[in-house]
Amino acid sequence: MSFRDDFLSALPTLTEATAPAAALGLFRYQAEHCGPYREYLQALGRNPQTVTRLEDIPFLPIEFFKTHSVRTDAAEWEPQETFLSSGTTQQQRSHHFVRDPQLYRQHAARIFEHYYGPLTSWTILALLPSYLEQGQSSLVAMVDYFAQQSGQYQGAFFLHNHKALLAALREAQRDASRQVLLIGVSYALLDLVEAYAGNPALQGLTVLETGGMKGRRREMIREELHEELRKGFGTIDIHSEYGMTELLGQAYSFGDGRFHAPPQLQILLRDPSDPFSVSASREAGAINIIDLANVDSCAFIETKDLARMHPDGSFEVLGRLDNSDIRGCNQMV
């Protein structure tokens, strides 16, 4: 078997104890076989063989996904799917080239089921108009796969048709054997609750916001956003998803603002003014992510998000570094 085959066969079974060694093995492989990453390390004068700790890994700036074809073993495959980040026509969008579309979908489903239980116990409905309109969204692909795997008969997506969504919510709530999950971009969820406040169809749901005002509304801090959504949906907790085009994995928050990530998605913090100051003991800083599902692109990504770590390994997203582009699919400032 190849390195890739061996790595992917072990990926679902990684634990907090075994993931660091797997990450170091993938780092050395991608340092040689991912062209843009190899060139970046060479420009830094870093020898991958001298890296023995996760904290010593140089992380690839996320902007490379806008300017380069970030692929490992690029000569061996052509992309079967390309995910694009959200953005305006004036913005350069990130490209995540995907070798195996099912790898992404199945991996995302395993993470969801780890935290939420079997997909077959859910009816999943989505209000993601901007992602649908721009196309090639990893979030839309994930939600579509979740809905297929759930076995639900309702369609998942409703664009701007609130009345059809309300009808689908009422119908889904009649099935006592299933829970109902509404996934939405922040501005669209706010539009919904403002137009239909008090509607019984909005009660008793699990609501998961994916962040993002997309220029449609003023930016809000997370606490304010969630308070407005709690009032509109009549629920105690608003859940959140932390993911991005450049990742194949996700983290989830269950209402307290703290995100929890599986072993395959590791979060390290750095000094915002020094990209090479990663520390496992840092309590707050800019996020570096190790996404071990990114075996075909690059697993070691320096993001522009700021976070606070908690002793239990969960993290809060505090905002974004100054002068960085607004990008969809990440938690609100």
C-alpha positions as CSV (number, residue, x, y, z in Angstrom):
1,M,0.0,0.0,0.0
2,S,1.0,3.6,-0.6
3,F,1.6,6.2,2.2
4,R,-1.7,7.7,1.3
5,D,-3.6,4.5,1.5
6,D,-2.1,3.6,4.8
7,F,-2.7,7.0,6.2
8,L,-6.4,7.1,5.1
9,S,-7.1,3.7,6.5
10,A,-5.8,4.8,9.9
11,L,-7.5,8.3,9.8
12,P,-10.9,7.3,11.3
13,T,-9.3,5.5,14.2
14,L,-6.9,8.3,15.3
15,T,-7.1,9.4,19.0
16,E,-5.7,12.3,20.9
17,A,-2.8,10.0,21.8
18,T,-2.0,8.8,18.3
19,A,-2.9,11.9,16.2
20,P,0.3,13.8,16.9
21,A,2.6,11.1,15.6
22,A,0.3,10.7,12.5
23,A,0.6,14.5,12.0
24,L,4.4,14.4,12.1
25,G,4.5,11.6,9.6
26,L,2.1,13.5,7.2
27,F,4.2,16.6,7.7
28,R,7.3,14.9,6.5
29,Y,5.5,13.4,3.5
30,Q,3.8,16.6,2.4
31,A,7.1,18.6,3.0
32,E,8.5,16.4,0.1
33,H,5.4,15.8,-2.1
34,C,3.3,19.0,-1.9
35,G,5.0,21.4,-4.3
36,P,3.9,24.8,-2.8
37,Y,4.5,23.6,0.7
38,R,8.0,22.2,-0.2
39,E,8.9,25.5,-1.8
40,Y,7.7,27.5,1.2
41,L,9.8,25.4,3.6
42,Q,12.8,25.8,1.3
43,A,12.3,29.6,1.3
44,L,12.3,29.5,5.1
45,G,15.4,27.4,5.2
46,R,13.7,24.7,7.2
47,N,14.8,21.1,7.1
48,P,11.7,18.9,7.7
49,Q,13.9,16.1,9.2
50,T,14.8,18.4,12.2
51,V,11.1,18.9,13.1
52,T,10.2,16.6,16.0
53,R,7.3,18.5,17.6
54,L,4.0,19.8,16.3
55,E,4.9,23.2,17.6
56,D,8.0,23.3,15.3
57,I,6.1,22.7,12.1
58,P,6.0,25.8,9.8
59,F,2.3,26.3,8.8
60,L,1.4,27.2,5.3
61,P,-0.3,30.7,5.1
62,I,-3.9,30.2,4.1
63,E,-3.5,32.7,1.2
64,F,-1.6,30.0,-0.7
65,F,-5.0,28.4,-1.5
66,K,-5.8,31.6,-3.5
67,T,-2.5,31.8,-5.4
68,H,-1.3,28.2,-5.8
69,S,-2.5,24.8,-6.7
70,V,-2.0,23.2,-3.2
71,R,-1.9,19.5,-4.0
72,T,0.1,16.6,-2.7
73,D,1.4,14.2,-5.3
74,A,-0.1,16.5,-7.9
75,A,1.3,14.5,-10.8
76,E,-0.7,11.5,-9.8
77,W,-4.2,12.9,-10.0
78,E,-6.6,15.5,-11.4
79,P,-9.2,17.2,-9.1
80,Q,-12.5,15.5,-9.2
81,E,-14.1,18.5,-7.4
82,T,-13.0,22.0,-6.6
83,F,-14.4,23.9,-3.6
84,L,-14.3,27.7,-3.7
85,S,-14.5,30.1,-0.8
86,S,-17.3,32.6,-0.7
87,G,-16.5,36.2,-1.8
88,T,-17.4,39.0,-4.1
89,T,-16.4,39.4,-7.7
90,Q,-13.7,41.7,-6.6
91,Q,-12.2,39.2,-4.2
92,Q,-9.8,36.4,-5.1
93,R,-11.4,33.2,-3.9
94,S,-9.6,30.2,-2.4
95,H,-9.5,27.0,-4.4
96,H,-9.4,23.6,-2.6
97,F,-8.8,20.9,-5.1
98,V,-10.3,17.6,-4.0
99,R,-8.9,14.2,-5.2
100,D,-11.7,12.1,-3.7
101,P,-15.1,13.8,-3.1
102,Q,-16.3,10.9,-1.0
103,L,-13.4,11.2,1.4
104,Y,-14.6,14.7,2.4
105,R,-18.3,13.8,2.7
106,Q,-17.7,10.6,4.7
107,H,-15.2,12.2,7.0
108,A,-17.5,15.2,7.7
109,A,-20.4,12.7,8.4
110,R,-18.2,10.8,10.9
111,I,-17.4,14.0,12.7
112,F,-21.1,15.1,12.8
113,E,-22.2,11.7,14.0
114,H,-19.5,11.7,16.7
115,Y,-21.1,14.7,18.3
116,Y,-24.8,14.5,17.2
117,G,-25.5,10.8,16.8
118,P,-26.7,8.9,13.6
119,L,-27.7,11.0,10.7
120,T,-30.7,8.7,10.3
121,S,-32.1,10.2,13.5
122,W,-32.2,13.7,11.9
123,T,-34.1,15.7,9.3
124,I,-31.7,18.3,8.0
125,L,-32.9,21.6,6.4
126,A,-30.7,24.4,5.2
127,L,-30.9,28.1,4.7
128,L,-27.7,28.9,2.8
129,P,-28.7,31.3,0.0
130,S,-25.3,32.9,-0.6
131,Y,-23.5,29.6,-0.8
132,L,-26.0,28.2,-3.2
133,E,-25.9,31.2,-5.4
134,Q,-22.1,31.3,-5.7
135,G,-21.7,27.6,-6.2
136,Q,-18.9,25.1,-5.5
137,S,-19.4,25.4,-1.8
138,S,-17.9,22.7,0.5
139,L,-20.7,23.5,3.1
140,V,-23.5,22.9,0.6
141,A,-21.8,19.6,-0.5
142,M,-21.6,18.5,3.2
143,V,-25.2,19.4,4.0
144,D,-26.5,17.8,0.8
145,Y,-24.6,14.6,1.7
146,F,-25.9,14.7,5.3
147,A,-29.5,15.0,4.0
148,Q,-29.0,12.0,1.6
149,Q,-27.5,9.9,4.4
150,S,-30.3,10.8,6.8
151,G,-32.9,9.1,4.5
152,Q,-35.2,12.1,4.8
153,Y,-37.7,12.6,2.0
154,Q,-37.8,16.5,2.3
155,G,-35.4,18.4,0.2
156,A,-32.7,20.2,2.2
157,F,-32.3,23.6,0.6
158,F,-34.8,26.5,0.4
159,L,-32.8,29.5,-0.9
160,H,-35.1,32.5,-0.2
161,N,-38.4,30.6,0.0
162,H,-39.3,31.0,3.7
163,K,-42.8,29.8,3.3
164,A,-41.6,26.5,1.8
165,L,-39.1,26.1,4.6
166,L,-41.7,26.7,7.2
167,A,-43.9,24.0,5.6
168,A,-41.0,21.6,5.6
169,L,-40.3,22.3,9.2
170,R,-43.9,21.7,10.2
171,E,-43.9,18.4,8.3
172,A,-40.6,17.3,9.8
173,Q,-41.7,18.0,13.3
174,R,-44.6,15.5,12.9
175,D,-42.1,12.6,12.8
176,A,-41.4,12.0,16.5
177,S,-38.6,9.6,15.7
178,R,-36.4,12.3,14.3
179,Q,-34.9,15.5,15.5
180,V,-34.9,18.6,13.2
181,L,-31.7,20.5,12.5
182,L,-31.8,23.8,10.7
183,I,-28.4,24.9,9.3
184,G,-28.1,28.5,8.2
185,V,-25.8,31.4,7.4
186,S,-26.2,34.0,10.1
187,Y,-27.9,36.8,8.0
188,A,-30.4,34.4,6.5
189,L,-31.4,33.0,10.0
190,L,-31.9,36.6,11.2
191,D,-34.1,37.4,8.2
192,L,-36.2,34.3,8.9
193,V,-36.8,35.0,12.6
194,E,-37.6,38.7,11.9
195,A,-40.2,37.8,9.3
196,Y,-41.8,35.0,11.2
197,A,-41.2,35.7,14.9
198,G,-43.4,33.5,17.1
199,N,-44.3,31.0,14.3
200,P,-44.7,27.6,15.8
201,A,-42.7,26.0,13.0
202,L,-39.6,27.7,14.4
203,Q,-40.0,26.2,17.8
204,G,-38.3,23.0,19.1
205,L,-35.5,22.9,16.5
206,T,-31.7,22.5,16.8
207,V,-30.4,25.6,15.1
208,L,-26.8,25.6,13.8
209,E,-25.4,28.8,12.4
210,T,-22.3,28.8,10.2
211,G,-21.4,32.5,10.6
212,G,-21.3,35.2,8.0
213,M,-23.2,38.3,7.2
214,K,-21.9,38.4,3.6
215,G,-22.3,42.1,3.5
216,R,-26.1,41.7,3.9
217,R,-26.3,43.0,7.5
218,R,-24.2,44.8,10.0
219,E,-21.6,42.6,11.8
220,M,-22.6,41.5,15.2
221,I,-20.6,39.9,18.1
222,R,-21.5,36.3,18.6
223,E,-23.3,36.9,21.9
224,E,-25.6,39.5,20.3
225,L,-26.2,37.3,17.3
226,H,-27.1,34.3,19.4
227,E,-29.3,36.3,21.7
228,E,-31.4,37.5,18.7
229,L,-31.6,33.9,17.3
230,R,-32.5,32.5,20.7
231,K,-35.4,34.9,20.9
232,G,-36.6,34.1,17.4
233,F,-36.4,30.4,17.7
234,G,-37.4,30.1,21.3
235,T,-34.4,27.9,22.2
236,I,-31.8,28.0,24.9
237,D,-28.8,27.2,22.8
238,I,-27.7,28.1,19.3
239,H,-25.1,25.7,17.9
240,S,-22.3,26.7,15.6
241,E,-19.9,25.1,13.0
242,Y,-16.3,26.1,12.5
243,G,-15.0,25.1,9.1
244,M,-13.7,26.7,5.9
245,T,-13.1,25.9,2.3
246,E,-9.4,25.0,2.9
247,L,-10.4,22.3,5.4
248,L,-12.1,18.9,5.1
249,G,-12.9,18.7,8.8
250,Q,-15.1,20.7,11.1
251,A,-15.5,21.7,14.8
252,Y,-18.8,22.3,16.5
253,S,-20.1,24.4,19.3
254,F,-23.2,23.3,21.2
255,G,-24.4,26.7,22.5
256,D,-21.7,28.0,24.9
257,G,-19.4,29.5,22.2
258,R,-16.7,26.8,22.7
259,F,-15.8,24.7,19.7
260,H,-14.9,21.0,20.1
261,A,-12.8,19.3,17.4
262,P,-12.1,15.6,16.8
263,P,-8.6,14.2,17.0
264,Q,-8.2,14.6,13.2
265,L,-8.5,18.4,13.6
266,Q,-5.9,19.9,15.9
267,I,-5.8,23.5,17.0
268,L,-2.5,25.3,17.9
269,L,-2.1,29.0,18.8
270,R,0.6,31.4,17.7
271,D,1.6,34.9,18.6
272,P,-0.4,37.0,16.1
273,S,2.8,39.1,15.4
274,D,5.1,36.1,15.0
275,P,3.9,33.2,12.7
276,F,6.7,30.9,14.0
277,S,5.8,31.2,17.7
278,V,3.5,28.3,18.1
279,S,3.0,27.0,21.7
280,A,0.9,24.2,23.1
281,S,0.5,26.2,26.3
282,R,-0.6,29.5,24.7
283,E,-4.0,30.5,26.0
284,A,-4.9,33.0,23.3
285,G,-3.5,33.8,19.8
286,A,-3.9,33.2,16.1
287,I,-5.1,29.8,15.0
288,N,-2.9,27.2,13.2
289,I,-4.8,24.1,12.2
290,I,-3.7,20.6,11.5
291,D,-6.4,19.0,9.4
292,L,-5.3,15.4,8.9
293,A,-8.0,14.8,6.3
294,N,-6.2,17.2,4.0
295,V,-3.9,14.4,2.9
296,D,-4.2,15.4,-0.7
297,S,-3.7,19.2,-0.2
298,C,-1.9,20.5,2.8
299,A,-2.7,19.6,6.4
300,F,-0.9,22.5,8.1
301,I,-2.6,25.8,7.7
302,E,-1.9,29.2,9.2
303,T,-5.3,30.9,9.4
304,K,-6.3,34.5,10.1
305,D,-8.6,33.7,13.0
306,L,-8.0,34.5,16.6
307,A,-9.0,32.2,19.5
308,R,-8.8,31.4,23.2
309,M,-8.0,27.9,24.3
310,H,-9.6,26.3,27.3
311,P,-8.0,23.6,29.5
312,D,-10.4,20.9,28.2
313,G,-9.1,21.5,24.6
314,S,-12.1,23.5,23.4
315,F,-11.6,26.9,21.9
316,E,-13.4,30.2,21.4
317,V,-13.0,32.1,18.1
318,L,-12.5,35.7,19.0
319,G,-12.3,37.4,15.7
320,R,-9.9,37.9,12.8
321,L,-6.5,39.5,12.4
322,D,-6.6,43.0,11.1
323,N,-6.3,43.5,7.3
324,S,-7.4,40.0,6.5
325,D,-10.1,39.2,4.0
326,I,-13.6,38.5,5.2
327,R,-14.2,34.8,4.4
328,G,-17.3,32.7,4.8
329,C,-17.8,29.6,7.0
330,N,-16.0,30.9,10.1
331,Q,-17.4,32.1,13.4
332,M,-18.5,35.7,13.8
333,V,-16.2,38.3,15.3
